[in-house]
């Protein structure tokens, strides 16, 4: 006996979620104060001319603003990729594929995907690409959950990354549906009624609305007694598998006498991370997930971010600007042109120690 085919064709086109909703009889409701319009970044004032010129190349972008959509029969593949009810199109504006054009998405290259599992009732999806990782969860996924409010848009179930310790801590701050569905790499759900909040901002660009929402939500966790790390912290990646500081011994030889404490964010509870950054007056570290906690820093905090030349990502510069931080990027020395090459985002870096010391002050 031949077993039944358990796979279906993947989507073949990228569209906006509003187009999928229009065909399916759904709705798209803009959020009041959702930030529609042009997002402009002035560039970090405390940076070399080379860095300012590089970052300003992508300083402005159009943003359609936040919304909440209702998509009858909508599907969800993997970590929050939203598909049309027939599976033929992917809602590209809520289905991230970093660094790709609107008409491109990794899922279009699949030959087949598994058949969708039916989910009855109203289901909300807040899971995002890479949302199992801390930075993407904090700055992209969790803000979507917060945007739905305590009632989660009337959803009885929610698709979200919820297994990580930080996500479990966050659930205690707001009401969640009774059933939380952890997305898998190849999971595929067909939902009777799908609630889809927009992403909280353009790709790789935090917005003021998102920052305000996150900081307001964590206010109950603020407690100076939880932070014994002092006012100067160095966020090390010495136990990470990528983007480590090759000459960290030289860096630490300069920072330790200046009163810095070495902090491994991955070893702290979420509340400890929040309070460590909230109490800090100077934060130093290489580009990495731990610096997403800059969203909790108080205005005026000095931030020194270290980069390799092949992967200069402006995310935390933009976040620092929204929080009113004194942001100072330091790039590794060398003749290689500055770039943001996704294939090089795992590279280790050599810190410019002299420039680091000047930035710290």
GULUMRO-250200 format. One line per 4 residues: number of its first residue (from 1); for each residue x, y, z of N, C-alpha, C. Coordinates in steps of 0.1 Angstrom, whole numbers. Last residue first. Example, Ala and Ser with C-alpha at 12.3 -4.5 7.8 and 13.67 -1.06 7.14 Angstrom:
BEGIN
2) 128:-22:71:137:-11:71:129:0:79 | 132:-57:78:123:-45:78:132:-33:78
This chain:
BEGIN
361) 365:571:277:368:584:284:373:582:298 | 357:553:258:353:551:272:354:564:280 | 371:562:236:356:563:236:351:561:250 | 398:558:242:393:571:240:378:572:241
357) 397:530:244:400:537:256:396:552:254 | 391:524:217:382:520:227:384:528:240 | 415:532:204:402:539:202:392:536:212 | 432:513:215:435:527:217:422:536:215
353) 421:489:206:422:492:220:424:507:223 | 401:478:184:411:488:184:412:494:198 | 397:442:185:393:456:189:404:465:188 | 390:420:161:401:425:168:398:439:172
349) 365:395:160:370:408:157:382:411:166 | 349:367:142:355:373:154:361:387:150 | 320:364:121:334:366:123:338:372:136 | 294:361:116:299:353:126:314:355:129
345) 287:377:95:283:381:108:287:372:119 | 293:372:69:305:375:77:300:379:92 | 270:370:55:279:358:55:291:360:64 | 260:396:55:254:385:64:263:373:65
341) 279:424:57:277:411:49:272:401:58 | 281:453:56:272:446:65:269:433:57 | 313:471:56:302:464:50:293:458:60 | 342:490:49:331:487:58:320:481:50
337) 371:476:33:359:485:33:349:481:43 | 402:470:49:390:464:43:378:474:44 | 423:480:63:420:486:50:408:481:44 | 420:485:99:423:478:87:419:485:74
333) 406:481:132:414:488:122:417:479:110 | 371:477:140:384:471:140:393:479:129 | 353:505:153:355:494:143:369:490:143 | 331:516:177:345:514:174:347:502:165
329) 305:540:184:310:528:178:325:528:175 | 289:553:210:302:555:203:307:542:197 | 262:572:223:266:560:215:279:562:208 | 245:580:248:258:585:243:265:574:236
325) 209:577:243:222:572:249:234:579:242 | 182:580:239:190:591:243:203:588:249 | 167:559:228:168:560:243:176:572:248 | 171:563:201:158:564:206:157:565:221
321) 199:558:199:193:572:196:179:573:202 | 200:531:205:206:541:214:201:555:212 | 188:521:182:182:519:195:187:529:205 | 207:528:163:193:533:162:186:532:175
317) 229:513:173:230:528:171:216:534:171 | 219:488:170:220:493:183:223:508:183 | 218:485:141:206:483:149:208:490:163 | 238:486:121:234:498:128:222:497:138
313) 266:466:118:251:466:119:246:477:127 | 291:456:100:288:468:108:272:469:107 | 311:434:91:297:433:95:294:444:105 | 337:438:84:328:432:73:314:431:78
309) 351:448:105:348:457:94:338:451:84 | 336:442:137:346:439:127:342:447:115 | 330:464:165:326:458:153:338:452:146 | 317:474:197:328:470:189:323:462:177
305) 303:502:213:300:490:206:312:487:197 | 297:519:241:308:517:232:306:503:226 | 276:542:256:277:529:250:288:528:240 | 266:560:284:276:559:273:277:544:269
301) 234:573:292:244:562:294:253:561:282 | 215:591:285:228:596:289:238:585:291 | 186:574:298:192:584:289:205:589:295 | 192:540:309:187:553:312:193:563:302
297) 185:509:292:194:519:298:187:533:300 | 169:491:279:166:494:293:175:504:300 | 179:488:254:166:494:255:162:497:270 | 202:474:258:203:488:257:190:495:258
293) 198:447:254:194:453:267:196:468:268 | 211:441:231:196:444:229:191:450:242 | 235:432:238:234:447:237:219:451:234 | 234:404:236:234:411:249:231:426:249
289) 238:398:209:224:398:215:224:405:228 | 263:421:195:257:408:199:244:409:206 | 293:437:191:280:436:186:275:422:189 | 311:439:222:310:437:208:296:435:204
285) 309:466:247:308:452:243:308:451:228 | 301:486:275:311:483:264:308:469:260 | 285:512:291:284:498:286:293:497:275 | 281:532:319:289:530:307:288:515:304
281) 261:531:338:264:545:332:273:544:320 | 236:508:348:249:511:342:250:525:337 | 211:502:356:219:509:365:232:513:359 | 200:489:333:193:501:338:202:509:348
277) 216:467:331:217:477:321:210:490:326 | 208:453:354:222:456:352:224:467:342 | 181:450:350:185:459:361:200:462:359 | 179:432:329:172:444:328:178:454:338
273) 194:410:339:198:417:327:192:431:327 | 177:402:360:190:407:363:196:414:351 | 154:394:346:153:406:356:167:411:359 | 164:372:333:160:383:326:159:396:334
269) 194:360:349:180:360:347:176:372:339 | 226:353:333:217:361:342:203:358:339 | 242:342:314:242:336:327:232:342:336 | 241:359:292:234:346:290:234:338:304
265) 258:380:298:243:382:298:236:369:298 | 284:384:317:279:374:307:264:373:308 | 304:411:324:291:405:325:288:396:314 | 329:425:344:326:416:332:313:410:334
261) 331:459:353:328:445:357:324:437:345 | 355:486:355:345:478:348:343:464:355 | 374:503:365:362:500:373:352:492:366 | 397:505:352:388:517:351:375:514:357
257) 410:481:353:415:492:362:406:504:362 | 394:468:332:393:464:346:399:475:356 | 401:479:307:388:482:313:388:479:328 | 427:471:300:424:485:300:411:488:308
253) 425:444:301:436:450:308:434:465:309 | 405:439:283:402:438:297:413:444:306 | 419:442:259:407:450:262:405:451:277 | 437:421:261:442:435:260:431:445:263
249) 419:399:261:428:401:272:434:415:272 | 407:401:236:399:405:248:408:407:260 | 413:398:209:423:404:218:416:409:231 | 390:388:197:402:380:197:412:385:208
245) 358:387:208:369:397:207:382:389:208 | 335:369:187:342:371:199:353:381:197 | 316:359:168:317:374:171:324:376:185 | 307:327:182:309:336:171:311:351:176
241) 302:313:204:308:306:193:311:315:181 | 309:326:237:301:324:225:309:317:214 | 324:332:258:319:319:258:309:316:246 | 330:359:255:341:349:255:336:335:255
237) 317:382:252:312:371:244:322:360:244 | 308:406:278:317:397:271:310:387:262 | 302:437:284:294:426:280:303:417:271 | 312:455:311:317:450:298:310:437:295
233) 299:483:329:299:469:326:305:466:312 | 297:504:355:305:502:343:305:487:340 | 282:505:379:279:515:368:287:513:355 | 273:472:393:279:486:393:275:494:381
229) 263:448:397:274:449:388:279:463:387 | 241:440:412:253:442:419:265:445:410 | 208:445:409:220:447:401:232:450:409 | 187:444:426:189:432:418:202:433:410
225) 184:468:438:190:457:446:193:445:438 | 169:483:419:183:485:420:190:474:428 | 145:472:399:149:470:413:164:472:414 | 119:467:376:130:475:380:133:475:395
221) 97:452:370:109:445:373:121:454:378 | 76:469:363:75:462:375:88:455:380 | 86:478:336:87:487:348:85:479:361 | 82:464:313:91:458:323:93:466:336
217) 64:479:299:60:466:303:69:460:314 | 78:502:293:67:503:301:63:490:307 | 97:492:275:102:498:287:90:499:297 | 80:484:253:89:474:261:93:480:274
213) 68:508:245:60:496:249:68:487:257 | 90:524:238:81:528:249:73:516:254 | 100:509:216:108:511:228:100:515:240 | 78:511:198:83:498:203:91:499:216
209) 77:538:193:65:531:199:69:518:205 | 102:543:181:99:549:195:87:542:201 | 116:513:167:108:525:166:105:530:180 | 144:496:152:134:499:163:127:512:161
205) 151:480:124:150:494:128:139:495:140 | 151:456:110:164:460:117:163:474:122 | 124:465:90:134:454:93:147:460:98 | 103:488:107:110:483:95:121:473:99
201) 84:475:136:91:485:128:97:480:116 | 71:453:147:70:466:154:78:478:147 | 49:436:123:62:438:129:63:452:136 | 14:434:131:25:438:123:38:436:130
197) -4:405:143:1:419:145:13:421:135 | -28:385:132:-14:388:128:-11:402:132 | -49:358:137:-47:372:141:-32:374:139 | -69:336:119:-55:339:123:-54:354:125
193) -91:310:121:-90:325:121:-77:329:127 | -82:284:116:-95:288:113:-96:303:112 | -50:278:102:-58:283:113:-72:287:108 | -26:254:97:-37:261:90:-47:265:101
189) 9:253:102:-5:253:108:-14:260:99 | 38:236:104:29:242:94:15:241:100 | 73:233:112:59:233:116:50:240:106 | 100:233:108:92:229:97:77:228:101
185) 109:243:133:116:247:121:107:244:109 | 80:251:154:92:243:150:97:248:137 | 67:272:179:69:269:165:81:260:163 | 46:263:206:60:266:202:62:263:188
181) 17:277:215:22:267:206:36:272:202 | -2:280:244:9:286:237:16:275:228 | -34:284:256:-26:274:248:-15:282:241 | -46:305:269:-43:293:277:-33:284:269
177) -30:337:261:-40:326:259:-36:314:267 | -18:359:287:-16:351:275:-28:341:274 | -12:390:303:-20:379:301:-17:372:287 | 21:399:315:9:402:307:1:389:305
173) 42:390:330:39:404:330:26:408:323 | 48:364:327:42:367:339:38:382:339 | 62:362:303:48:358:303:41:363:316 | 88:368:309:80:378:304:65:375:304
169) 98:343:318:97:354:328:88:365:322 | 97:329:294:89:325:305:87:336:316 | 116:343:280:103:343:275:93:339:286 | 139:337:294:135:351:294:121:352:289
165) 141:308:290:138:314:304:133:328:303 | 122:296:262:134:302:268:131:308:281 | 97:289:252:104:279:260:116:285:267 | 83:305:234:80:306:249:88:297:258
161) 75:319:205:87:312:212:85:315:227 | 41:313:195:52:321:200:63:313:206 | 9:314:188:21:308:183:32:317:186 | -19:309:209:-9:318:203:3:311:199
157) -55:307:212:-41:301:211:-32:311:206 | -75:324:213:-76:313:222:-63:305:223 | -76:359:209:-71:346:205:-72:336:216 | -82:386:212:-93:376:212:-89:362:209
153) -58:399:213:-66:400:201:-78:391:200 | -49:395:239:-42:388:227:-51:388:215 | -57:409:261:-66:399:255:-61:391:243 | -37:427:267:-39:416:276:-48:405:270
149) -22:435:234:-28:438:246:-31:425:255 | -8:433:211:-21:427:211:-29:430:223 | 17:444:217:8:452:209:-6:446:208 | 30:423:230:25:435:238:15:443:230
145) 36:407:208:27:402:218:21:414:226 | 54:424:195:42:421:188:31:415:198 | 75:426:214:67:438:211:54:435:204 | 85:399:211:78:403:223:70:416:221
141) 98:401:185:87:392:188:79:397:200 | 117:423:184:108:420:173:96:412:178 | 133:426:207:131:438:199:121:436:187 | 134:400:219:131:412:227:127:424:219
137) 139:382:198:127:380:206:124:394:213 | 163:391:189:152:391:180:139:390:188 | 179:387:212:177:400:206:165:401:197 | 176:358:218:172:369:227:170:382:220
133) 161:335:196:172:341:201:168:354:208 | 137:328:186:142:320:197:154:326:203 | 133:344:163:127:348:176:131:339:188 | 141:339:138:152:340:148:147:345:161
129) 111:352:127:124:346:123:134:349:133 | 86:352:153:93:358:142:106:350:139 | 54:348:167:67:343:165:73:349:153 | 28:356:169:37:366:172:52:361:169
125) -5:348:159:9:345:157:18:357:160 | -35:336:174:-26:347:171:-12:342:168 | -65:320:164:-50:318:168:-43:331:164 | -97:309:171:-88:321:168:-74:319:173
121) -106:276:159:-108:288:167:-99:299:163 | -83:249:152:-96:255:152:-96:268:161 | -58:241:131:-60:247:144:-73:254:144 | -44:214:113:-55:223:115:-56:228:130
117) -13:214:98:-21:209:109:-32:219:112 | -4:213:63:-7:221:75:-16:213:85 | 21:191:50:7:196:50:4:203:64 | 55:203:46:45:194:51:31:200:51
113) 67:214:13:66:215:27:55:206:33 | 90:211:-14:77:208:-8:78:211:7 | 111:227:-22:104:219:-32:90:215:-27 | 120:262:-15:117:248:-11:110:240:-22
109) 122:288:-21:132:279:-27:129:264:-24 | 106:303:-6:102:301:-20:111:291:-27 | 118:306:18:108:296:17:104:293:2 | 134:329:17:140:315:16:130:304:14
105) 124:354:-6:123:347:7:128:333:6 | 119:384:-25:127:372:-22:124:367:-8 | 106:408:-28:102:397:-36:110:384:-34 | 121:426:-12:107:422:-8:103:409:-16
101) 155:413:-7:145:422:-13:131:417:-10 | 172:405:24:166:402:11:156:412:6 | 180:410:50:189:414:39:184:411:25 | 161:384:65:170:395:66:179:398:54
97) 131:378:62:142:372:56:153:382:55 | 100:377:80:113:382:78:122:373:71 | 69:384:74:77:372:73:91:376:69 | 54:406:70:54:401:84:62:388:84
93) 56:412:43:58:423:53:58:419:67 | 50:388:29:64:392:31:66:403:41 | 31:363:32:29:377:36:43:383:39 | 32:342:4:38:345:17:36:360:20
89) 9:321:-14:17:334:-13:21:335:2 | -3:297:-14:4:300:-26:13:313:-24 | -20:287:6:-5:284:7:3:289:-5 | -46:294:8:-43:284:-1:-28:280:-2
85) -44:315:27:-51:303:30:-49:291:21 | -9:326:28:-23:327:24:-31:314:27 | 13:326:56:9:322:43:-5:325:40 | 39:338:76:25:338:74:22:336:59
81) 63:325:96:60:329:83:46:327:79 | 69:316:123:61:328:121:59:333:106 | 89:295:119:90:306:130:82:318:125 | 68:274:100:81:276:108:79:287:118
77) 39:290:88:50:280:86:62:284:94 | 5:294:90:18:298:97:28:286:95 | -23:306:72:-14:295:76:-1:302:82 | -58:316:75:-44:319:73:-35:307:78
73) -85:315:77:-79:304:70:-64:306:69 | -87:350:78:-95:338:79:-88:327:71 | -69:372:94:-68:365:81:-75:351:82 | -67:404:106:-74:391:108:-75:384:94
69) -40:424:118:-48:418:107:-55:406:112 | -30:455:131:-34:441:135:-43:436:124 | -1:476:126:-15:472:124:-18:459:130 | 22:504:122:17:491:128:2:489:126
65) 37:517:92:31:518:105:26:504:110 | 52:517:69:37:518:67:30:519:81 | 80:536:63:74:527:72:59:528:71 | 110:542:44:95:544:46:89:533:54
61) 141:553:57:133:543:51:118:546:54 | 175:563:61:161:567:59:153:555:53 | 201:554:63:196:562:74:181:564:73 | 220:540:49:207:534:51:200:541:62
57) 242:556:48:237:551:35:223:545:37 | 250:562:74:240:571:68:235:566:54 | 270:543:78:257:541:85:246:550:78 | 292:554:63:287:541:60:272:539:66
53) 296:579:75:292:579:61:286:565:58 | 303:571:101:291:579:99:286:578:85 | 327:557:96:315:551:102:303:558:99 | 343:578:86:341:566:78:329:559:83
49) 344:597:107:337:600:95:334:588:86 | 337:580:138:346:585:128:338:588:115 | 314:593:162:319:582:154:329:588:144 | 292:607:177:305:603:182:310:591:175
45) 268:608:164:276:620:164:291:616:168 | 253:585:142:260:587:155:270:598:154 | 225:596:124:238:590:124:245:593:137 | 198:603:121:208:613:119:223:608:118
41) 173:586:104:184:585:114:195:595:111 | 138:585:98:151:591:95:161:590:107 | 111:571:84:120:569:95:134:574:91 | 81:583:73:95:582:70:103:581:83
37) 51:565:82:58:576:77:73:573:74 | 35:554:112:36:554:98:43:567:93 | 32:549:140:45:554:135:46:554:120 | 8:543:154:17:532:149:29:536:142
33) -12:558:165:2:561:169:12:551:165 | -34:531:162:-33:545:165:-19:548:170 | -29:506:138:-28:510:152:-26:525:154 | -52:496:113:-40:503:117:-41:506:132
29) -64:465:105:-67:476:113:-55:484:117 | -76:445:80:-64:451:85:-67:464:92 | -95:415:75:-94:429:78:-80:433:82 | -107:391:50:-102:395:63:-101:410:65
25) -113:378:27:-124:384:34:-119:388:48 | -92:369:12:-98:360:21:-109:365:29 | -83:392:-3:-88:380:-10:-96:370:-1 | -75:408:19:-85:413:9:-91:401:2
21) -54:394:30:-66:396:38:-77:400:28 | -34:396:10:-39:382:14:-53:384:21 | -30:423:10:-35:417:-2:-41:403:1 | -20:427:36:-33:433:33:-39:427:20
17) 5:415:35:-6:408:42:-19:414:39 | 19:416:2:16:422:15:5:415:21 | 37:387:-12:27:398:-13:26:405:1 | 56:365:-32:56:374:-20:46:385:-22
13) 50:332:-43:50:346:-45:50:353:-32 | 48:305:-38:55:309:-50:56:324:-52 | 49:282:-10:44:294:-17:53:298:-29 | 53:247:-18:55:259:-10:49:271:-17
9) 30:219:-21:39:228:-27:41:240:-18 | 30:194:5:23:203:-4:33:212:-10 | 30:160:19:36:173:16:28:181:6 | 23:134:22:21:143:34:27:157:31
5) 6:111:3:16:122:2:13:132:14 | 0:79:18:-5:92:13:6:102:13 | 18:49:9:13:59:19:9:72:12 | 6:22:-9:14:34:-10:9:44:0
1) 8:-12:0:0:0:0:9:12:0
